């Protein structure tokens, strides 16, 4: 749906235009001004909204602005990350369950839809939602009712849906990964957030805003940025978007102890980041699954370097009678039927071996290490790997790690 921008209300009176401070969306670029105007027009309605944009571009911020300027603002806004909840419990989390519906259901429990009744439900990363769950979400949108897991009585709800994703849902529909009917229902109004690199004129405003917040929170007496330093911020591509910018501002203010930030300081800290990016670059225009693999591989290589240094230190300080040749250390290559190989050993590669492990092998080793370190608590392991639990469950199934655990 295209939204016609207007500053007039339905009775013909001129409406107040909310400022960036009132809405919380900072920027004077034309695209951000247009997004603020769209939010102001659609916020008072109950129409579903789909927010698209790269990770870190501010999708949740837009959702909050819509809710805060709606007639539902006095009620709750519930935020659900569909990619962080395991597939097996997502339905129970969304719709709740009746007592005895499954093992461990000792009492009835409301789901996110009931908790958001009268308010807004923000379904972040909706592109990760399983097809079976999509059918039930569609029913809520159409009939405003649902059944709890294990229940037989329909529950009525009045909830506004705001969805967000960094995926191409059109391609997901064509690939059979997302329902076309649900796509049409949530896509009544679409807001596309540009990446930060495409609205560089907003960067100085964002830098100053983040600096003010960081200094107030940490009681830092900050002397500010030089004009040249702010230009340096605009010359960087910010692949992590606003989230990366905020983290960088926080880091440079704290490390420079509140001194006036110069262009040289900014580029010195950029240089530290570029060293990693240059050696282990993760392309931005690749599918999510492949990007996650690349990220895991980056982390593994960094871990290998650290482990090699520790190993060399320990090896050089061991008595001669206790030393073991590095070449004797085993490397895990798949499910082992006879005995368990410690994960710590599996990640050590002899320095005489100059071969780089395949991406699949590196991924297996790092996932196995995270599972071992978290005692096979998959939620903790996913956090260690910085991936969604659903992705981890898929990898465990793909690499048959559950069988590996059983034979330990």
JOGIBEL-V717842 format. One record per residue. N is the residue number from 0. RES is the residue in one small letter. SS is DSSP state (helix for helix, strand for strand, loop for the rest). PSI is psi as a letter, one per 20 degrees, with the letter a starting at -180 (none if undefined). D_FIRST is the distance of its C-alpha to the first C-alpha in Angstrom with 1 decimal. Layout:
n=N res=RES ss=SS psi=PSI d_first=D_FIRST
n=N res=RES ss=SS psi=PSI d_first=D_FIRST
This chain:
n=0 res=x ss=loop psi=p d_first=0.0
n=1 res=x ss=loop psi=p d_first=3.8
n=2 res=x ss=loop psi=p d_first=6.4
n=3 res=x ss=loop psi=p d_first=9.6
n=4 res=x ss=loop psi=p d_first=12.5
n=5 res=x ss=loop psi=q d_first=15.4
n=6 res=x ss=loop psi=j d_first=18.5
n=7 res=x ss=strand psi=q d_first=19.3
n=8 res=x ss=loop psi=r d_first=19.3
n=9 res=x ss=loop psi=h d_first=19.0
n=10 res=x ss=loop psi=j d_first=22.8
n=11 res=x ss=loop psi=i d_first=22.8
n=12 res=x ss=loop psi=q d_first=24.3
n=13 res=x ss=strand psi=p d_first=23.5
n=14 res=x ss=loop psi=q d_first=22.0
n=15 res=x ss=loop psi=p d_first=23.5
n=16 res=x ss=loop psi=o d_first=21.8
n=17 res=x ss=loop psi=q d_first=22.4
n=18 res=x ss=loop psi=r d_first=24.5
n=19 res=x ss=helix psi=h d_first=24.2
n=20 res=x ss=helix psi=g d_first=27.1
n=21 res=x ss=helix psi=h d_first=25.6
n=22 res=x ss=helix psi=h d_first=22.4
n=23 res=x ss=loop psi=j d_first=24.2
n=24 res=x ss=loop psi=o d_first=22.1
n=25 res=x ss=loop psi=p d_first=24.6
n=26 res=x ss=loop psi=q d_first=24.2
n=27 res=x ss=loop psi=j d_first=24.3
n=28 res=x ss=loop psi=q d_first=22.6
n=29 res=x ss=helix psi=g d_first=19.8
n=30 res=x ss=helix psi=h d_first=17.2
n=31 res=x ss=helix psi=h d_first=18.4
n=32 res=x ss=helix psi=h d_first=18.5
n=33 res=x ss=helix psi=g d_first=14.9
n=34 res=x ss=helix psi=g d_first=14.0
n=35 res=x ss=helix psi=h d_first=16.5
n=36 res=x ss=helix psi=g d_first=15.0
n=37 res=x ss=helix psi=g d_first=11.5
n=38 res=x ss=helix psi=g d_first=13.5
n=39 res=x ss=helix psi=h d_first=15.5
n=40 res=x ss=helix psi=h d_first=12.9
n=41 res=x ss=helix psi=i d_first=11.2
n=42 res=x ss=loop psi=g d_first=14.7
n=43 res=x ss=loop psi=i d_first=16.3
n=44 res=x ss=loop psi=r d_first=13.9
n=45 res=x ss=loop psi=j d_first=14.2
n=46 res=x ss=loop psi=p d_first=10.6
n=47 res=x ss=loop psi=q d_first=10.7
n=48 res=x ss=strand psi=p d_first=9.9
n=49 res=x ss=strand psi=p d_first=10.6
n=50 res=x ss=strand psi=p d_first=12.7
n=51 res=x ss=strand psi=q d_first=14.1
n=52 res=x ss=loop psi=r d_first=17.3
n=53 res=x ss=loop psi=r d_first=21.0
n=54 res=x ss=loop psi=p d_first=23.5
n=55 res=x ss=loop psi=j d_first=24.7
n=56 res=x ss=loop psi=i d_first=21.8
n=57 res=x ss=loop psi=k d_first=21.2
n=58 res=x ss=helix psi=g d_first=18.5
n=59 res=x ss=helix psi=h d_first=20.6
n=60 res=x ss=helix psi=g d_first=21.2
n=61 res=x ss=helix psi=g d_first=17.5
n=62 res=x ss=helix psi=g d_first=17.4
n=63 res=x ss=helix psi=h d_first=20.6
n=64 res=x ss=helix psi=g d_first=19.4
n=65 res=x ss=helix psi=g d_first=16.6
n=66 res=x ss=helix psi=g d_first=19.3
n=67 res=x ss=helix psi=h d_first=21.9
n=68 res=x ss=loop psi=j d_first=20.1
n=69 res=x ss=loop psi=r d_first=19.0
n=70 res=x ss=loop psi=i d_first=21.2
n=71 res=x ss=loop psi=j d_first=22.1
n=72 res=x ss=loop psi=h d_first=23.7
n=73 res=x ss=loop psi=i d_first=27.2
n=74 res=x ss=loop psi=r d_first=26.6
n=75 res=x ss=loop psi=q d_first=26.3
n=76 res=x ss=strand psi=o d_first=23.7
n=77 res=x ss=strand psi=p d_first=24.8
n=78 res=x ss=strand psi=p d_first=24.1
n=79 res=x ss=strand psi=p d_first=24.6
n=80 res=x ss=strand psi=o d_first=25.0
n=81 res=x ss=loop psi=h d_first=24.5
n=82 res=x ss=loop psi=i d_first=26.4
n=83 res=x ss=loop psi=i d_first=29.4
n=84 res=x ss=loop psi=p d_first=30.3
n=85 res=x ss=loop psi=q d_first=32.5
n=86 res=x ss=helix psi=h d_first=31.1
n=87 res=x ss=helix psi=h d_first=34.0
n=88 res=x ss=helix psi=j d_first=33.3
n=89 res=x ss=helix psi=g d_first=29.5
n=90 res=x ss=helix psi=g d_first=29.3
n=91 res=x ss=helix psi=h d_first=32.1
n=92 res=x ss=helix psi=h d_first=30.4
n=93 res=x ss=helix psi=g d_first=27.1
n=94 res=x ss=helix psi=i d_first=28.7
n=95 res=x ss=loop psi=r d_first=32.3
n=96 res=x ss=strand psi=q d_first=35.4
n=97 res=x ss=loop psi=q d_first=38.4
n=98 res=x ss=loop psi=p d_first=41.9
n=99 res=x ss=loop psi=j d_first=43.6
n=100 res=x ss=loop psi=h d_first=40.4
n=101 res=x ss=loop psi=r d_first=41.6
n=102 res=x ss=loop psi=p d_first=44.3
n=103 res=x ss=loop psi=i d_first=44.1
n=104 res=x ss=loop psi=m d_first=42.0
n=105 res=x ss=loop psi=i d_first=44.8
n=106 res=x ss=loop psi=q d_first=42.7
n=107 res=x ss=loop psi=q d_first=39.4
n=108 res=x ss=strand psi=p d_first=36.5
n=109 res=x ss=loop psi=q d_first=33.1
n=110 res=x ss=loop psi=a d_first=30.1
n=111 res=x ss=helix psi=h d_first=27.2
n=112 res=x ss=helix psi=g d_first=25.2
n=113 res=x ss=helix psi=h d_first=28.1
n=114 res=x ss=helix psi=h d_first=28.7
n=115 res=x ss=loop psi=j d_first=25.2
n=116 res=x ss=loop psi=p d_first=25.6
n=117 res=x ss=loop psi=i d_first=24.4
n=118 res=x ss=loop psi=b d_first=22.7
n=119 res=x ss=strand psi=p d_first=20.2
n=120 res=x ss=strand psi=o d_first=20.5
n=121 res=x ss=strand psi=o d_first=19.4
n=122 res=x ss=strand psi=n d_first=19.6
n=123 res=x ss=strand psi=q d_first=20.4
n=124 res=x ss=loop psi=l d_first=20.9
n=125 res=x ss=helix psi=h d_first=19.2
n=126 res=x ss=helix psi=i d_first=19.8
n=127 res=x ss=helix psi=i d_first=23.4
n=128 res=x ss=loop psi=p d_first=23.3
n=129 res=x ss=loop psi=q d_first=25.6
n=130 res=x ss=helix psi=h d_first=24.4
n=131 res=x ss=helix psi=h d_first=26.7
n=132 res=x ss=helix psi=h d_first=25.1
n=133 res=x ss=helix psi=h d_first=21.6
n=134 res=x ss=helix psi=g d_first=22.7
n=135 res=x ss=helix psi=h d_first=23.9
n=136 res=x ss=helix psi=h d_first=20.9
n=137 res=x ss=helix psi=h d_first=18.8
n=138 res=x ss=helix psi=h d_first=21.4
n=139 res=x ss=helix psi=g d_first=21.2
n=140 res=x ss=helix psi=h d_first=17.4
n=141 res=x ss=helix psi=g d_first=18.2
n=142 res=x ss=helix psi=i d_first=21.7
n=143 res=x ss=loop psi=k d_first=22.0
n=144 res=x ss=strand psi=r d_first=25.3
n=145 res=x ss=strand psi=r d_first=27.0
n=146 res=x ss=loop psi=p d_first=30.6
n=147 res=x ss=loop psi=q d_first=32.4
n=148 res=x ss=strand psi=p d_first=34.1
n=149 res=x ss=loop psi=j d_first=37.4
n=150 res=x ss=loop psi=r d_first=36.3
n=151 res=x ss=loop psi=i d_first=36.4
n=152 res=x ss=loop psi=p d_first=35.0
n=153 res=x ss=loop psi=p d_first=31.2
n=154 res=x ss=strand psi=p d_first=30.0
n=155 res=x ss=strand psi=p d_first=27.5
n=156 res=x ss=loop psi=q d_first=25.0
n=157 res=x ss=loop psi=n d_first=22.4
n=158 res=x ss=loop psi=p d_first=20.4
n=159 res=x ss=strand psi=p d_first=17.0
n=160 res=x ss=strand psi=p d_first=15.8
n=161 res=x ss=strand psi=p d_first=14.7
n=162 res=x ss=strand psi=q d_first=15.1
n=163 res=x ss=strand psi=q d_first=16.0
n=164 res=x ss=strand psi=q d_first=17.6
n=165 res=x ss=loop psi=j d_first=19.3
n=166 res=x ss=loop psi=r d_first=19.2
n=167 res=x ss=loop psi=n d_first=17.3
n=168 res=x ss=helix psi=h d_first=15.8
n=169 res=x ss=helix psi=g d_first=15.2
n=170 res=x ss=helix psi=h d_first=18.9
n=171 res=x ss=helix psi=h d_first=19.8
n=172 res=x ss=helix psi=g d_first=18.4
n=173 res=x ss=helix psi=h d_first=20.4
n=174 res=x ss=loop psi=j d_first=23.4
n=175 res=x ss=loop psi=j d_first=23.4
n=176 res=x ss=loop psi=i d_first=22.9
n=177 res=x ss=loop psi=p d_first=19.6
n=178 res=x ss=loop psi=p d_first=18.7
n=179 res=x ss=helix psi=h d_first=16.0
n=180 res=x ss=helix psi=h d_first=15.4
n=181 res=x ss=helix psi=h d_first=15.1
n=182 res=x ss=helix psi=g d_first=12.7
n=183 res=x ss=helix psi=h d_first=10.2
n=184 res=x ss=helix psi=g d_first=11.2
n=185 res=x ss=helix psi=i d_first=10.9
n=186 res=x ss=loop psi=k d_first=7.7
n=187 res=x ss=loop psi=g d_first=5.6
n=188 res=x ss=strand psi=p d_first=5.1
n=189 res=x ss=strand psi=p d_first=6.9
n=190 res=x ss=strand psi=p d_first=9.9
n=191 res=x ss=strand psi=o d_first=12.3
n=192 res=x ss=loop psi=p d_first=15.8
n=193 res=x ss=loop psi=q d_first=18.3
n=194 res=x ss=loop psi=q d_first=21.8
n=195 res=x ss=helix psi=h d_first=24.5
n=196 res=x ss=helix psi=i d_first=26.2
n=197 res=x ss=helix psi=j d_first=23.4
n=198 res=x ss=loop psi=l d_first=23.8
n=199 res=x ss=helix psi=h d_first=27.6
n=200 res=x ss=helix psi=i d_first=28.0
n=201 res=x ss=helix psi=i d_first=26.8
n=202 res=x ss=helix psi=g d_first=29.5
n=203 res=x ss=helix psi=g d_first=32.4
n=204 res=x ss=helix psi=g d_first=30.6
n=205 res=x ss=helix psi=g d_first=29.7
n=206 res=x ss=helix psi=g d_first=33.3
n=207 res=x ss=helix psi=h d_first=34.9
n=208 res=x ss=helix psi=g d_first=32.8
n=209 res=x ss=helix psi=h d_first=33.7
n=210 res=x ss=helix psi=g d_first=37.3
n=211 res=x ss=helix psi=g d_first=37.6
n=212 res=x ss=helix psi=g d_first=36.3
n=213 res=x ss=helix psi=g d_first=38.5
n=214 res=x ss=helix psi=h d_first=41.6
n=215 res=x ss=helix psi=g d_first=41.3
n=216 res=x ss=helix psi=h d_first=40.9
n=217 res=x ss=helix psi=j d_first=43.8
n=218 res=x ss=loop psi=l d_first=46.0
n=219 res=x ss=loop psi=p d_first=46.2
n=220 res=x ss=loop psi=n d_first=47.6
n=221 res=x ss=loop psi=p d_first=45.4
n=222 res=x ss=loop psi=i d_first=46.4
n=223 res=x ss=loop psi=a d_first=43.0
n=224 res=x ss=strand psi=q d_first=41.7
n=225 res=x ss=loop psi=q d_first=43.2
n=226 res=x ss=helix psi=h d_first=41.0
n=227 res=x ss=helix psi=h d_first=41.8
n=228 res=x ss=helix psi=g d_first=40.8
n=229 res=x ss=helix psi=h d_first=37.3
n=230 res=x ss=helix psi=h d_first=37.1
n=231 res=x ss=helix psi=h d_first=38.1
n=232 res=x ss=helix psi=h d_first=35.2
n=233 res=x ss=helix psi=i d_first=32.9
n=234 res=x ss=loop psi=i d_first=34.7
n=235 res=x ss=loop psi=q d_first=33.9
n=236 res=x ss=loop psi=h d_first=30.9
n=237 res=x ss=loop psi=m d_first=30.2
n=238 res=x ss=loop psi=h d_first=29.1
n=239 res=x ss=loop psi=j d_first=28.7
n=240 res=x ss=helix psi=b d_first=26.5
n=241 res=x ss=helix psi=h d_first=26.9
n=242 res=x ss=helix psi=g d_first=28.8
n=243 res=x ss=helix psi=g d_first=31.3
n=244 res=x ss=helix psi=g d_first=31.7
n=245 res=x ss=helix psi=g d_first=32.5
n=246 res=x ss=helix psi=h d_first=35.0
n=247 res=x ss=helix psi=g d_first=36.6
n=248 res=x ss=helix psi=g d_first=37.0
n=249 res=x ss=helix psi=g d_first=38.6
n=250 res=x ss=helix psi=g d_first=40.9
n=251 res=x ss=helix psi=h d_first=42.1
n=252 res=x ss=helix psi=g d_first=42.9
n=253 res=x ss=helix psi=g d_first=44.8
n=254 res=x ss=helix psi=h d_first=46.7
n=255 res=x ss=loop psi=j d_first=47.6
n=256 res=x ss=loop psi=k d_first=48.8
n=257 res=x ss=loop psi=j d_first=47.0
n=258 res=x ss=loop psi=r d_first=48.5
n=259 res=x ss=loop psi=p d_first=46.8
n=260 res=x ss=strand psi=p d_first=44.5
n=261 res=x ss=loop psi=r d_first=45.3
n=262 res=x ss=helix psi=h d_first=43.7
n=263 res=x ss=helix psi=g d_first=46.5
n=264 res=x ss=helix psi=g d_first=45.7
n=265 res=x ss=helix psi=g d_first=42.0
n=266 res=x ss=helix psi=h d_first=42.9
n=267 res=x ss=helix psi=g d_first=45.6
n=268 res=x ss=helix psi=h d_first=43.2
n=269 res=x ss=helix psi=g d_first=40.7
n=270 res=x ss=helix psi=h d_first=43.6
n=271 res=x ss=helix psi=h d_first=44.1
n=272 res=x ss=helix psi=h d_first=40.5
n=273 res=x ss=helix psi=h d_first=40.7
n=274 res=x ss=helix psi=g d_first=43.9
n=275 res=x ss=helix psi=g d_first=42.0
n=276 res=x ss=helix psi=h d_first=38.9
n=277 res=x ss=helix psi=h d_first=41.3
n=278 res=x ss=helix psi=h d_first=43.2
n=279 res=x ss=loop psi=m d_first=40.5
n=280 res=x ss=loop psi=p d_first=37.2
n=281 res=x ss=loop psi=o d_first=34.1
n=282 res=x ss=loop psi=q d_first=31.6
n=283 res=x ss=loop psi=h d_first=28.0
n=284 res=x ss=loop psi=l d_first=26.5
n=285 res=x ss=loop psi=r d_first=27.9
n=286 res=x ss=loop psi=q d_first=26.8
n=287 res=x ss=helix psi=g d_first=27.0
n=288 res=x ss=helix psi=g d_first=30.1
n=289 res=x ss=helix psi=h d_first=31.9
n=290 res=x ss=helix psi=h d_first=31.2
n=291 res=x ss=helix psi=h d_first=32.7
n=292 res=x ss=helix psi=g d_first=35.7
n=293 res=x ss=helix psi=g d_first=36.2
n=294 res=x ss=helix psi=g d_first=36.1
n=295 res=x ss=helix psi=g d_first=38.6
n=296 res=x ss=helix psi=h d_first=40.8
n=297 res=x ss=helix psi=g d_first=40.8
n=298 res=x ss=helix psi=h d_first=41.8
n=299 res=x ss=helix psi=g d_first=44.5
n=300 res=x ss=helix psi=h d_first=46.0
n=301 res=x ss=helix psi=g d_first=46.2
n=302 res=x ss=helix psi=g d_first=47.9
n=303 res=x ss=helix psi=g d_first=50.3
n=304 res=x ss=helix psi=g d_first=51.4
n=305 res=x ss=helix psi=g d_first=52.1
n=306 res=x ss=helix psi=h d_first=53.8
n=307 res=x ss=helix psi=g d_first=56.0
n=308 res=x ss=helix psi=g d_first=57.2
n=309 res=x ss=helix psi=g d_first=58.1
n=310 res=x ss=helix psi=g d_first=59.8
n=311 res=x ss=helix psi=g d_first=61.9
n=312 res=x ss=helix psi=g d_first=63.0
n=313 res=x ss=helix psi=g d_first=64.0
n=314 res=x ss=helix psi=h d_first=65.7
n=315 res=x ss=helix psi=h d_first=67.7
n=316 res=x ss=helix psi=j d_first=68.9
n=317 res=x ss=loop psi=q d_first=69.9
n=318 res=x ss=loop psi=q d_first=73.6
n=319 res=x ss=helix psi=h d_first=74.6
n=320 res=x ss=helix psi=i d_first=75.3
n=321 res=x ss=helix psi=i d_first=71.8
n=322 res=x ss=loop psi=q d_first=69.9
n=323 res=x ss=loop psi=p d_first=67.9
n=324 res=x ss=loop psi=p d_first=67.0
n=325 res=x ss=helix psi=h d_first=63.2
n=326 res=x ss=helix psi=i d_first=63.3
n=327 res=x ss=helix psi=i d_first=64.2
n=328 res=x ss=loop psi=p d_first=60.9
n=329 res=x ss=loop psi=q d_first=58.8
n=330 res=x ss=loop psi=p d_first=55.2
n=331 res=x ss=loop psi=p d_first=53.0
n=332 res=x ss=loop psi=j d_first=51.7
n=333 res=x ss=loop psi=a d_first=50.5
n=334 res=x ss=loop psi=p d_first=51.5
n=335 res=x ss=loop psi=p d_first=55.1
n=336 res=x ss=loop psi=h d_first=57.2
n=337 res=x ss=loop psi=g d_first=60.4
n=338 res=x ss=loop psi=r d_first=59.7
n=339 res=x ss=loop psi=p d_first=57.1
n=340 res=x ss=loop psi=p d_first=56.7
n=341 res=x ss=loop psi=p d_first=55.7
n=342 res=x ss=helix psi=h d_first=52.3
n=343 res=x ss=helix psi=h d_first=53.8
n=344 res=x ss=helix psi=h d_first=56.2
n=345 res=x ss=helix psi=h d_first=53.5
n=346 res=x ss=loop psi=i d_first=51.6
n=347 res=x ss=loop psi=p d_first=54.9
n=348 res=x ss=loop psi=p d_first=55.5
n=349 res=x ss=loop psi=q d_first=58.9
n=350 res=x ss=loop psi=i d_first=59.1
n=351 res=x ss=loop psi=i d_first=61.0
n=352 res=x ss=loop psi=o d_first=58.0
n=353 res=x ss=loop psi=j d_first=55.9
n=354 res=x ss=loop psi=p d_first=53.3
n=355 res=x ss=loop psi=p d_first=49.8
n=356 res=x ss=loop psi=q d_first=48.5
n=357 res=x ss=loop psi=q d_first=45.8
n=358 res=x ss=helix psi=g d_first=42.3
n=359 res=x ss=helix psi=g d_first=42.5
n=360 res=x ss=helix psi=g d_first=45.9
n=361 res=x ss=helix psi=g d_first=44.9
n=362 res=x ss=helix psi=g d_first=41.9
n=363 res=x ss=helix psi=g d_first=44.2
n=364 res=x ss=helix psi=g d_first=46.7
n=365 res=x ss=helix psi=g d_first=44.4
n=366 res=x ss=helix psi=g d_first=42.6
n=367 res=x ss=helix psi=h d_first=46.1
n=368 res=x ss=helix psi=g d_first=47.3
n=369 res=x ss=helix psi=g d_first=44.5
n=370 res=x ss=helix psi=g d_first=45.1
n=371 res=x ss=helix psi=g d_first=48.8
n=372 res=x ss=helix psi=h d_first=48.4
n=373 res=x ss=loop psi=j d_first=46.3
n=374 res=x ss=loop psi=k d_first=48.6
n=375 res=x ss=loop psi=k d_first=45.9
n=376 res=x ss=loop psi=o d_first=43.6
n=377 res=x ss=helix psi=h d_first=40.3
n=378 res=x ss=helix psi=g d_first=38.2
n=379 res=x ss=helix psi=h d_first=40.7
n=380 res=x ss=helix psi=g d_first=40.9
n=381 res=x ss=helix psi=h d_first=37.1
n=382 res=x ss=helix psi=g d_first=37.4
n=383 res=x ss=helix psi=h d_first=40.3
n=384 res=x ss=helix psi=i d_first=38.4
n=385 res=x ss=loop psi=l d_first=35.2
n=386 res=x ss=loop psi=r d_first=33.1
n=387 res=x ss=loop psi=q d_first=31.3
n=388 res=x ss=helix psi=h d_first=33.5
n=389 res=x ss=helix psi=g d_first=31.6
n=390 res=x ss=helix psi=g d_first=32.4
n=391 res=x ss=helix psi=g d_first=36.0
n=392 res=x ss=helix psi=g d_first=36.3
n=393 res=x ss=helix psi=g d_first=35.1
n=394 res=x ss=helix psi=h d_first=37.7
n=395 res=x ss=helix psi=g d_first=40.4
n=396 res=x ss=helix psi=g d_first=39.9
n=397 res=x ss=helix psi=h d_first=39.7
n=398 res=x ss=loop psi=j d_first=42.9
n=399 res=x ss=loop psi=k d_first=44.7
n=400 res=x ss=helix psi=h d_first=45.5
n=401 res=x ss=helix psi=h d_first=46.0
n=402 res=x ss=helix psi=h d_first=49.0
n=403 res=x ss=helix psi=h d_first=50.2
n=404 res=x ss=helix psi=h d_first=50.2
n=405 res=x ss=helix psi=h d_first=52.2
n=406 res=x ss=loop psi=j d_first=55.0
n=407 res=x ss=loop psi=none d_first=55.5
